């Protein structure tokens, strides 16, 4: 019978540092040096679609910049270290001429040699004010 070994979790400081840099990609569209491995794999799943990118982060921030319709604010809800990286969740608010759009995202980030080497992102899409009001009336949340 194989002996089970406990997997060491990523150091919480490293997870928080990488998470902070990762989240700045969404609001500032810049990639900090050594944040991503040069061959980072991005698997991105917005509502009703899926696409993939490979690169050191510039391609990723170019994609984020291309879909931003105005200033972006990011509220990080949590970052949890895992055995091979971290999971992080944020709420993004884009302030556009048509109003504010809010999206909630969950990111599974793998880390190798102190850099993010793979990202899988799930997004619920950008909700406009009308949808947020309807949702609050029809499905009030118990927790944020």
Secondary structure by P-SEA (a helix, b strand, c coil): cbbbbbbbcccaaaaaaaaaaaaaaaccccccccccccbbbbbbbccccccccccccaaaaaaaaaacccbbbbbbcccccccccccccbbbbbbccccbbbbbbccbbbbccccccbbbbbbcccccaaaaaaaaaccccccc
